[in-house]
Amino acid sequence: MQNAIHWPEKFLPGFSDNFCSNEVIVAGLSAADIWPLLITPSLWPSYYANAANPGFHDSDSKTLFADCRFYFDTFGFYVESQVTEFVAPCAGAPGRLSWHGWVGEEGSADRLDVLHAWLVEDLSQGRVRILTQETQRGEPAKALASATPNPMINGHQDWLVGLVNMAKNKSSSQS
């Protein structure tokens, strides 16, 4: 049985304005290959064209950690974010990363709230599974949900492909 994302009640899929889910399973990589690339926002623009200008609030850290505040530009939005779950992968247990991101002032008509979650787990036969899902609330989320093709599905698939390609390149250069 595969693991699933842990959802806070406020962001439970099916009760939000928009939801997207993307997943890849890749042979020849492990959670240990993926995790460092995922938790280092400064690397995101090097493998995902839709992420720019990442930074941290009140921290000299280069990597995400539990409860940290950070920001980045994506999908034309400047997104303020705070990590809500951070569990590094270990033998027999998946890595779990999620953050609450928001755009606009609380209570405003253009407010967008998201929960972006990641699950990175080793599978049998030298495979890794990377699942990313996002729920969104607010008027901008409703507009994104009705767009065809869905920019969130396509954008997050690009993120997964870039992440896997970066991990493969790092792995082959270390061989």
Secondary structure by P-SEA (a helix, b strand, c coil): cbbbbbbccccccccccbbbbbbbbbcccccccccccccccccccccccccccccccccccccccccccccccccccbbbbbbcccccccccbbbbbbbbbbccccccccbbbbbbbbbbbbbccbbbbbbbbbbbbcaaaaaaaaccccaaaaaaaaaaaaaaaaaaaaaaaac
